[in-house]
Amino acid sequence: MTINAIVWGENVHEKTNKTVGELYPDGMHTCIAEALNKDPSIKASTATLQEAEHGLSEERLKETDVLFWWAHAAHDEVDDAVVERIIEQVWSGMGLVLLHSSHFSKLFKRLMGTPCGLHWREAGERERLWVTSPNHPIANGLPDHFELEYEEMYGEPFSVPEPLETVFISWFQGGEVFRSGLTYKRGAGNVFYFRPGHETYPTYHDDNIKTVLKNATHWANNPQSRRAGMVDAPNRSIDQVLEPIEERGASLHAPGEEGFK
Ligand code: ZN
């Protein structure tokens, strides 16, 4: 079955910075979507900040299996209502892949519930990613380590909750290390944070990075939960008990009250 993916891009620095515009003339989101579409089982489209509802209407999100998110300069411009809408879809089983500086997006911070801070340095230094979970599906087909000649440094401590799995750890020329590939579960949704992707470097043209993004799409896809929808837990009244019980003690709620079943 085809996996429907949306690659969401903030699409700001592509328009305002010459280097970024030259590296990604159609935007990073288009470059990433093109890489995903090389996989015949993935159908990737794009959405950007500038579109109405940021290109993420309720109807469109409901048809989406995996959403990619790249953002840096305009986190505050993302509508809170759209963020909440995405989070509800994640709880209902939509996969979410957060890239690079999306660590400071409203979306990621809301899902993590922690500051999501880190050290950083923009010096075009070499990054070496070590695969720390070689049997993980996101690491499928990768060597035991690979390098990006130019990257921004992100350094620990990274103030996120302890992940379910750490798939990559990065080393930087300046000496810092960083947990670069982290998995989480939020509701029924599979969430993956992947560190590389600074916009002034050609990271999304790298074959190993493309492999990770394709693998992450398959890993985050969760069709079974997606069909079941969000878990609802309404009041379970005394006439629904499995073993007879006698109602006793004071009660705040009365039969017939709104919301009472
Ligand atoms: Zn960056």
py3Dmol code that shows the C-alpha trace and the ligand (Angstrom):
import py3Dmol

protein = """\
ATOM      1  CA  MET A   1       0.000   0.000   0.000  1.00  0.00           C
ATOM      2  CA  THR A   2       1.233   3.475  -0.837  1.00  0.00           C
ATOM      3  CA  ILE A   3       2.435   5.659   2.032  1.00  0.00           C
ATOM      4  CA  ASN A   4       1.140   9.223   1.739  1.00  0.00           C
ATOM      5  CA  ALA A   5       3.776  11.635   2.998  1.00  0.00           C
ATOM      6  CA  ILE A   6       3.848  15.422   3.200  1.00  0.00           C
ATOM      7  CA  VAL A   7       7.154  17.269   3.465  1.00  0.00           C
ATOM      8  CA  TRP A   8       6.443  20.573   5.195  1.00  0.00           C
ATOM      9  CA  GLY A   9       8.997  23.341   4.726  1.00  0.00           C
ATOM     10  CA  GLU A  10       9.146  26.740   6.308  1.00  0.00           C
ATOM     11  CA  ASN A  11      10.544  27.982   2.961  1.00  0.00           C
ATOM     12  CA  VAL A  12      12.019  31.237   4.315  1.00  0.00           C
ATOM     13  CA  HIS A  13      15.821  31.020   3.953  1.00  0.00           C
ATOM     14  CA  GLU A  14      15.463  29.493   0.480  1.00  0.00           C
ATOM     15  CA  LYS A  15      13.948  32.840  -0.534  1.00  0.00           C
ATOM     16  CA  THR A  16      16.089  35.225   1.519  1.00  0.00           C
ATOM     17  CA  ASN A  17      19.598  33.690   1.503  1.00  0.00           C
ATOM     18  CA  LYS A  18      21.563  33.330  -1.749  1.00  0.00           C
ATOM     19  CA  THR A  19      23.506  30.212  -0.674  1.00  0.00           C
ATOM     20  CA  VAL A  20      20.371  28.394   0.460  1.00  0.00           C
ATOM     21  CA  GLY A  21      18.510  29.427  -2.700  1.00  0.00           C
ATOM     22  CA  GLU A  22      21.308  28.026  -4.875  1.00  0.00           C
ATOM     23  CA  LEU A  23      21.498  24.741  -2.975  1.00  0.00           C
ATOM     24  CA  TYR A  24      17.725  24.294  -2.965  1.00  0.00           C
ATOM     25  CA  PRO A  25      16.234  26.325  -5.820  1.00  0.00           C
ATOM     26  CA  ASP A  26      12.804  24.732  -5.315  1.00  0.00           C
ATOM     27  CA  GLY A  27      13.094  24.628  -1.533  1.00  0.00           C
ATOM     28  CA  MET A  28      14.410  21.944   0.811  1.00  0.00           C
ATOM     29  CA  HIS A  29      10.905  20.479   1.057  1.00  0.00           C
ATOM     30  CA  THR A  30      10.894  19.786  -2.715  1.00  0.00           C
ATOM     31  CA  CYS A  31      14.372  18.236  -2.590  1.00  0.00           C
ATOM     32  CA  ILE A  32      13.300  15.924   0.245  1.00  0.00           C
ATOM     33  CA  ALA A  33       9.974  15.025  -1.424  1.00  0.00           C
ATOM     34  CA  GLU A  34      11.825  14.158  -4.654  1.00  0.00           C
ATOM     35  CA  ALA A  35      14.135  11.835  -2.710  1.00  0.00           C
ATOM     36  CA  LEU A  36      11.165  10.109  -1.046  1.00  0.00           C
ATOM     37  CA  ASN A  37       9.349   9.725  -4.379  1.00  0.00           C
ATOM     38  CA  LYS A  38      12.257   7.616  -5.701  1.00  0.00           C
ATOM     39  CA  ASP A  39      10.738   4.912  -3.504  1.00  0.00           C
ATOM     40  CA  PRO A  40       7.744   3.506  -5.449  1.00  0.00           C
ATOM     41  CA  SER A  41       5.859   2.778  -2.226  1.00  0.00           C
ATOM     42  CA  ILE A  42       5.964   6.442  -1.095  1.00  0.00           C
ATOM     43  CA  LYS A  43       3.855   9.248  -2.534  1.00  0.00           C
ATOM     44  CA  ALA A  44       5.282  12.501  -1.176  1.00  0.00           C
ATOM     45  CA  SER A  45       3.865  15.972  -1.706  1.00  0.00           C
ATOM     46  CA  THR A  46       4.869  19.290  -0.122  1.00  0.00           C
ATOM     47  CA  ALA A  47       3.357  22.066   1.982  1.00  0.00           C
ATOM     48  CA  THR A  48       4.802  25.372   3.171  1.00  0.00           C
ATOM     49  CA  LEU A  49       4.310  28.030   5.807  1.00  0.00           C
ATOM     50  CA  GLN A  50       3.103  30.549   3.220  1.00  0.00           C
ATOM     51  CA  GLU A  51       0.098  28.507   2.062  1.00  0.00           C
ATOM     52  CA  ALA A  52      -3.368  28.922   3.582  1.00  0.00           C
ATOM     53  CA  GLU A  53      -3.463  26.898   6.835  1.00  0.00           C
ATOM     54  CA  HIS A  54       0.242  26.274   6.048  1.00  0.00           C
ATOM     55  CA  GLY A  55      -0.979  23.762   3.456  1.00  0.00           C
ATOM     56  CA  LEU A  56      -2.208  21.466   6.218  1.00  0.00           C
ATOM     57  CA  SER A  57      -5.990  21.430   6.224  1.00  0.00           C
ATOM     58  CA  GLU A  58      -7.766  18.919   8.439  1.00  0.00           C
ATOM     59  CA  GLU A  59      -8.860  16.962   5.346  1.00  0.00           C
ATOM     60  CA  ARG A  60      -5.342  16.784   3.953  1.00  0.00           C
ATOM     61  CA  LEU A  61      -3.814  15.715   7.259  1.00  0.00           C
ATOM     62  CA  LYS A  62      -6.375  12.938   7.652  1.00  0.00           C
ATOM     63  CA  GLU A  63      -5.144  11.453   4.362  1.00  0.00           C
ATOM     64  CA  THR A  64      -1.505  11.686   5.479  1.00  0.00           C
ATOM     65  CA  ASP A  65       0.449   8.742   6.866  1.00  0.00           C
ATOM     66  CA  VAL A  66       3.740  10.526   7.607  1.00  0.00           C
ATOM     67  CA  LEU A  67       4.477  14.245   7.963  1.00  0.00           C
ATOM     68  CA  PHE A  68       8.013  15.664   7.675  1.00  0.00           C
ATOM     69  CA  TRP A  69       8.739  19.023   9.346  1.00  0.00           C
ATOM     70  CA  TRP A  70      11.648  21.366   8.605  1.00  0.00           C
ATOM     71  CA  ALA A  71      11.681  24.807  10.266  1.00  0.00           C
ATOM     72  CA  HIS A  72      14.164  27.334  11.599  1.00  0.00           C
ATOM     73  CA  ALA A  73      13.488  31.067  11.238  1.00  0.00           C
ATOM     74  CA  ALA A  74       9.731  31.299  11.656  1.00  0.00           C
ATOM     75  CA  HIS A  75       8.635  28.909  14.423  1.00  0.00           C
ATOM     76  CA  ASP A  76       6.457  31.655  15.940  1.00  0.00           C
ATOM     77  CA  GLU A  77       4.628  32.217  12.667  1.00  0.00           C
ATOM     78  CA  VAL A  78       3.138  28.742  12.736  1.00  0.00           C
ATOM     79  CA  ASP A  79      -0.527  28.936  13.717  1.00  0.00           C
ATOM     80  CA  ASP A  80      -1.233  27.306  17.109  1.00  0.00           C
ATOM     81  CA  ALA A  81      -4.450  25.818  15.725  1.00  0.00           C
ATOM     82  CA  VAL A  82      -2.487  24.007  13.002  1.00  0.00           C
ATOM     83  CA  VAL A  83      -0.009  22.724  15.603  1.00  0.00           C
ATOM     84  CA  GLU A  84      -2.866  21.292  17.696  1.00  0.00           C
ATOM     85  CA  ARG A  85      -4.415  19.778  14.574  1.00  0.00           C
ATOM     86  CA  ILE A  86      -1.144  18.003  13.742  1.00  0.00           C
ATOM     87  CA  ILE A  87      -0.753  16.766  17.301  1.00  0.00           C
ATOM     88  CA  GLU A  88      -4.239  15.216  17.226  1.00  0.00           C
ATOM     89  CA  GLN A  89      -3.293  13.409  14.031  1.00  0.00           C
ATOM     90  CA  VAL A  90      -0.073  12.156  15.637  1.00  0.00           C
ATOM     91  CA  TRP A  91      -2.084  10.839  18.595  1.00  0.00           C
ATOM     92  CA  SER A  92      -4.291   9.106  16.009  1.00  0.00           C
ATOM     93  CA  GLY A  93      -1.325   7.341  14.447  1.00  0.00           C
ATOM     94  CA  MET A  94       0.133   9.749  11.887  1.00  0.00           C
ATOM     95  CA  GLY A  95       3.922   9.419  11.753  1.00  0.00           C
ATOM     96  CA  LEU A  96       6.010  12.565  12.278  1.00  0.00           C
ATOM     97  CA  VAL A  97       9.636  13.152  11.288  1.00  0.00           C
ATOM     98  CA  LEU A  98      11.200  16.341  12.672  1.00  0.00           C
ATOM     99  CA  LEU A  99      14.315  17.590  10.946  1.00  0.00           C
ATOM    100  CA  HIS A 100      17.259  19.615  12.230  1.00  0.00           C
ATOM    101  CA  SER A 101      16.250  23.007  13.709  1.00  0.00           C
ATOM    102  CA  SER A 102      12.678  21.774  14.105  1.00  0.00           C
ATOM    103  CA  HIS A 103      13.900  20.884  17.603  1.00  0.00           C
ATOM    104  CA  PHE A 104      12.722  24.401  18.538  1.00  0.00           C
ATOM    105  CA  SER A 105       9.399  24.214  16.702  1.00  0.00           C
ATOM    106  CA  LYS A 106       6.155  24.610  18.651  1.00  0.00           C
ATOM    107  CA  LEU A 107       5.259  21.147  17.415  1.00  0.00           C
ATOM    108  CA  PHE A 108       8.322  19.352  18.797  1.00  0.00           C
ATOM    109  CA  LYS A 109       8.406  21.282  22.085  1.00  0.00           C
ATOM    110  CA  ARG A 110       4.709  20.598  22.643  1.00  0.00           C
ATOM    111  CA  LEU A 111       5.164  16.880  21.942  1.00  0.00           C
ATOM    112  CA  MET A 112       8.271  16.588  24.125  1.00  0.00           C
ATOM    113  CA  GLY A 113       7.125  18.825  26.995  1.00  0.00           C
ATOM    114  CA  THR A 114      10.721  19.920  27.673  1.00  0.00           C
ATOM    115  CA  PRO A 115      12.857  22.912  26.541  1.00  0.00           C
ATOM    116  CA  CYS A 116      14.536  20.945  23.677  1.00  0.00           C
ATOM    117  CA  GLY A 117      17.657  23.132  23.960  1.00  0.00           C
ATOM    118  CA  LEU A 118      21.146  22.300  22.702  1.00  0.00           C
ATOM    119  CA  HIS A 119      24.582  23.817  22.014  1.00  0.00           C
ATOM    120  CA  TRP A 120      25.218  24.904  18.427  1.00  0.00           C
ATOM    121  CA  ARG A 121      27.955  26.371  16.218  1.00  0.00           C
ATOM    122  CA  GLU A 122      27.750  27.286  12.537  1.00  0.00           C
ATOM    123  CA  ALA A 123      31.293  26.599  11.343  1.00  0.00           C
ATOM    124  CA  GLY A 124      30.904  24.163   8.446  1.00  0.00           C
ATOM    125  CA  GLU A 125      32.636  21.399  10.343  1.00  0.00           C
ATOM    126  CA  ARG A 126      32.638  17.686   9.584  1.00  0.00           C
ATOM    127  CA  GLU A 127      29.917  15.571  11.195  1.00  0.00           C
ATOM    128  CA  ARG A 128      30.379  11.837  11.621  1.00  0.00           C
ATOM    129  CA  LEU A 129      27.178   9.931  12.303  1.00  0.00           C
ATOM    130  CA  TRP A 130      27.582   6.589  14.049  1.00  0.00           C
ATOM    131  CA  VAL A 131      24.777   4.063  13.751  1.00  0.00           C
ATOM    132  CA  THR A 132      24.134   3.048  17.348  1.00  0.00           C
ATOM    133  CA  SER A 133      21.171   0.767  16.532  1.00  0.00           C
ATOM    134  CA  PRO A 134      22.305  -1.183  13.431  1.00  0.00           C
ATOM    135  CA  ASN A 135      19.244  -3.460  13.407  1.00  0.00           C
ATOM    136  CA  HIS A 136      16.802  -0.569  13.564  1.00  0.00           C
ATOM    137  CA  PRO A 137      14.665  -0.204  10.395  1.00  0.00           C
ATOM    138  CA  ILE A 138      15.710   3.466  10.103  1.00  0.00           C
ATOM    139  CA  ALA A 139      19.350   2.328   9.749  1.00  0.00           C
ATOM    140  CA  ASN A 140      18.556  -0.214   7.034  1.00  0.00           C
ATOM    141  CA  GLY A 141      21.196  -0.225   4.274  1.00  0.00           C
ATOM    142  CA  LEU A 142      23.551   2.214   5.971  1.00  0.00           C
ATOM    143  CA  PRO A 143      27.260   1.694   6.715  1.00  0.00           C
ATOM    144  CA  ASP A 144      28.263   1.602  10.390  1.00  0.00           C
ATOM    145  CA  HIS A 145      29.096   5.303  10.139  1.00  0.00           C
ATOM    146  CA  PHE A 146      28.985   8.035   7.523  1.00  0.00           C
ATOM    147  CA  GLU A 147      30.164  11.617   7.237  1.00  0.00           C
ATOM    148  CA  LEU A 148      28.799  14.977   6.174  1.00  0.00           C
ATOM    149  CA  GLU A 149      31.711  17.226   5.243  1.00  0.00           C
ATOM    150  CA  TYR A 150      29.879  20.452   6.097  1.00  0.00           C
ATOM    151  CA  GLU A 151      27.403  20.706   8.918  1.00  0.00           C
ATOM    152  CA  GLU A 152      26.329  22.888  11.777  1.00  0.00           C
ATOM    153  CA  MET A 153      27.322  21.521  15.189  1.00  0.00           C
ATOM    154  CA  TYR A 154      24.629  20.524  17.660  1.00  0.00           C
ATOM    155  CA  GLY A 155      26.025  19.493  21.034  1.00  0.00           C
ATOM    156  CA  GLU A 156      24.765  17.761  24.158  1.00  0.00           C
ATOM    157  CA  PRO A 157      23.069  18.219  26.504  1.00  0.00           C
ATOM    158  CA  PHE A 158      19.930  18.020  24.367  1.00  0.00           C
ATOM    159  CA  SER A 159      17.070  18.709  26.767  1.00  0.00           C
ATOM    160  CA  VAL A 160      14.523  16.205  25.481  1.00  0.00           C
ATOM    161  CA  PRO A 161      12.867  13.289  27.289  1.00  0.00           C
ATOM    162  CA  GLU A 162      14.800  10.023  27.225  1.00  0.00           C
ATOM    163  CA  PRO A 163      13.959   8.524  23.795  1.00  0.00           C
ATOM    164  CA  LEU A 164      12.667   5.015  23.125  1.00  0.00           C
ATOM    165  CA  GLU A 165      15.657   4.380  20.864  1.00  0.00           C
ATOM    166  CA  THR A 166      18.801   6.229  19.831  1.00  0.00           C
ATOM    167  CA  VAL A 167      19.551   5.319  16.226  1.00  0.00           C
ATOM    168  CA  PHE A 168      22.460   7.719  15.583  1.00  0.00           C
ATOM    169  CA  ILE A 169      25.056   9.584  17.589  1.00  0.00           C
ATOM    170  CA  SER A 170      27.009  12.355  15.874  1.00  0.00           C
ATOM    171  CA  TRP A 171      30.573  13.461  16.468  1.00  0.00           C
ATOM    172  CA  PHE A 172      31.728  16.886  15.330  1.00  0.00           C
ATOM    173  CA  GLN A 173      35.190  18.098  14.443  1.00  0.00           C
ATOM    174  CA  GLY A 174      35.105  20.574  17.310  1.00  0.00           C
ATOM    175  CA  GLY A 175      34.777  17.657  19.738  1.00  0.00           C
ATOM    176  CA  GLU A 176      31.101  17.699  20.703  1.00  0.00           C
ATOM    177  CA  VAL A 177      28.727  14.743  20.443  1.00  0.00           C
ATOM    178  CA  PHE A 178      24.960  14.675  19.925  1.00  0.00           C
ATOM    179  CA  ARG A 179      22.138  12.121  19.896  1.00  0.00           C
ATOM    180  CA  SER A 180      21.168  12.618  16.258  1.00  0.00           C
ATOM    181  CA  GLY A 181      18.387  10.129  15.645  1.00  0.00           C
ATOM    182  CA  LEU A 182      15.794   9.654  18.370  1.00  0.00           C
ATOM    183  CA  THR A 183      12.487   7.768  18.358  1.00  0.00           C
ATOM    184  CA  TYR A 184       9.393   8.499  20.443  1.00  0.00           C
ATOM    185  CA  LYS A 185       5.818   7.318  20.653  1.00  0.00           C
ATOM    186  CA  ARG A 186       3.154   9.975  21.228  1.00  0.00           C
ATOM    187  CA  GLY A 187      -0.322   8.484  21.409  1.00  0.00           C
ATOM    188  CA  ALA A 188      -0.410   6.015  18.504  1.00  0.00           C
ATOM    189  CA  GLY A 189       2.051   8.102  16.485  1.00  0.00           C
ATOM    190  CA  ASN A 190       5.658   7.208  15.734  1.00  0.00           C
ATOM    191  CA  VAL A 191       7.884  10.274  16.078  1.00  0.00           C
ATOM    192  CA  PHE A 192      11.464  10.516  14.812  1.00  0.00           C
ATOM    193  CA  TYR A 193      13.844  13.419  15.348  1.00  0.00           C
ATOM    194  CA  PHE A 194      16.767  13.543  12.886  1.00  0.00           C
ATOM    195  CA  ARG A 195      19.464  16.143  13.452  1.00  0.00           C
ATOM    196  CA  PRO A 196      21.332  16.917  10.162  1.00  0.00           C
ATOM    197  CA  GLY A 197      19.985  19.425   7.661  1.00  0.00           C
ATOM    198  CA  HIS A 198      21.423  22.910   8.126  1.00  0.00           C
ATOM    199  CA  GLU A 199      20.182  24.938   5.184  1.00  0.00           C
ATOM    200  CA  THR A 200      23.507  26.470   4.043  1.00  0.00           C
ATOM    201  CA  TYR A 201      25.003  23.006   3.401  1.00  0.00           C
ATOM    202  CA  PRO A 202      24.030  20.344   0.817  1.00  0.00           C
ATOM    203  CA  THR A 203      22.885  17.797   3.434  1.00  0.00           C
ATOM    204  CA  TYR A 204      19.632  16.786   1.704  1.00  0.00           C
ATOM    205  CA  HIS A 205      21.568  15.950  -1.479  1.00  0.00           C
ATOM    206  CA  ASP A 206      23.527  13.258   0.415  1.00  0.00           C
ATOM    207  CA  ASP A 207      22.645   9.650  -0.444  1.00  0.00           C
ATOM    208  CA  ASN A 208      22.925   8.335   3.123  1.00  0.00           C
ATOM    209  CA  ILE A 209      20.630  11.115   4.361  1.00  0.00           C
ATOM    210  CA  LYS A 210      18.118  10.236   1.639  1.00  0.00           C
ATOM    211  CA  THR A 211      18.260   6.597   2.763  1.00  0.00           C
ATOM    212  CA  VAL A 212      17.513   7.628   6.357  1.00  0.00           C
ATOM    213  CA  LEU A 213      14.536   9.751   5.270  1.00  0.00           C
ATOM    214  CA  LYS A 214      13.076   6.925   3.168  1.00  0.00           C
ATOM    215  CA  ASN A 215      13.588   4.417   5.974  1.00  0.00           C
ATOM    216  CA  ALA A 216      12.030   6.823   8.464  1.00  0.00           C
ATOM    217  CA  THR A 217       8.924   7.090   6.269  1.00  0.00           C
ATOM    218  CA  HIS A 218       8.427   3.319   6.391  1.00  0.00           C
ATOM    219  CA  TRP A 219       9.181   3.157  10.099  1.00  0.00           C
ATOM    220  CA  ALA A 220       6.829   6.011  11.039  1.00  0.00           C
ATOM    221  CA  ASN A 221       3.960   4.686   8.920  1.00  0.00           C
ATOM    222  CA  ASN A 222       1.421   3.002  11.186  1.00  0.00           C
ATOM    223  CA  PRO A 223      -1.637   2.106   9.058  1.00  0.00           C
ATOM    224  CA  GLN A 224      -3.282  -0.080  11.671  1.00  0.00           C
ATOM    225  CA  SER A 225      -3.520   2.683  14.279  1.00  0.00           C
ATOM    226  CA  ARG A 226      -4.270   5.259  11.608  1.00  0.00           C
ATOM    227  CA  ARG A 227      -7.468   3.401  10.700  1.00  0.00           C
ATOM    228  CA  ALA A 228      -8.511   2.970  14.334  1.00  0.00           C
ATOM    229  CA  GLY A 229      -8.329   6.710  15.065  1.00  0.00           C
ATOM    230  CA  MET A 230      -7.785   8.467  18.369  1.00  0.00           C
ATOM    231  CA  VAL A 231      -8.494   6.493  21.522  1.00  0.00           C
ATOM    232  CA  ASP A 232     -11.607   7.820  23.248  1.00  0.00           C
ATOM    233  CA  ALA A 233     -12.331   6.981  26.883  1.00  0.00           C
ATOM    234  CA  PRO A 234     -15.852   8.109  27.866  1.00  0.00           C
ATOM    235  CA  ASN A 235     -17.451   7.694  31.285  1.00  0.00           C
ATOM    236  CA  ARG A 236     -18.361   4.062  32.028  1.00  0.00           C
ATOM    237  CA  SER A 237     -21.590   4.083  34.014  1.00  0.00           C
ATOM    238  CA  ILE A 238     -22.903   1.620  36.611  1.00  0.00           C
ATOM    239  CA  ASP A 239     -25.235  -0.058  34.105  1.00  0.00           C
ATOM    240  CA  GLN A 240     -22.176  -1.092  32.058  1.00  0.00           C
ATOM    241  CA  VAL A 241     -20.247  -2.908  34.809  1.00  0.00           C
ATOM    242  CA  LEU A 242     -19.082  -6.468  34.193  1.00  0.00           C
ATOM    243  CA  GLU A 243     -19.730  -7.573  37.806  1.00  0.00           C
ATOM    244  CA  PRO A 244     -22.679  -6.075  39.716  1.00  0.00           C
ATOM    245  CA  ILE A 245     -21.760  -3.261  42.097  1.00  0.00           C
ATOM    246  CA  GLU A 246     -23.826  -1.019  44.321  1.00  0.00           C
ATOM    247  CA  GLU A 247     -23.482   2.708  43.817  1.00  0.00           C
ATOM    248  CA  ARG A 248     -22.571   4.388  47.101  1.00  0.00           C
ATOM    249  CA  GLY A 249     -21.018   7.478  48.580  1.00  0.00           C
ATOM    250  CA  ALA A 250     -21.345  11.044  47.406  1.00  0.00           C
ATOM    251  CA  SER A 251     -21.214  11.754  43.689  1.00  0.00           C
ATOM    252  CA  LEU A 252     -20.472  14.873  41.704  1.00  0.00           C
ATOM    253  CA  HIS A 253     -22.338  13.645  38.676  1.00  0.00           C
ATOM    254  CA  ALA A 254     -26.012  12.803  38.209  1.00  0.00           C
ATOM    255  CA  PRO A 255     -27.670  10.643  35.558  1.00  0.00           C
ATOM    256  CA  GLY A 256     -28.964  12.870  32.766  1.00  0.00           C
ATOM    257  CA  GLU A 257     -26.289  15.495  33.374  1.00  0.00           C
ATOM    258  CA  GLU A 258     -24.573  16.683  30.224  1.00  0.00           C
ATOM    259  CA  GLY A 259     -21.630  14.466  29.455  1.00  0.00           C
ATOM    260  CA  PHE A 260     -22.874  11.757  31.792  1.00  0.00           C
ATOM    261  CA  LYS A 261     -23.724   8.401  30.238  1.00  0.00           C
TER     262      LYS A 261
END
"""
ligand_1 = """\
1
ZN
Zn 20.828 24.923 11.327
"""
view = py3Dmol.view(width=600, height=400)
view.addModel(protein, "pdb")
view.setStyle({"model": 0}, {"cartoon": {"style": "trace"}})
view.addModel(ligand_1, "xyz")
view.setStyle({"model": 1}, {"stick": {}})
view.zoomTo()
view.show()
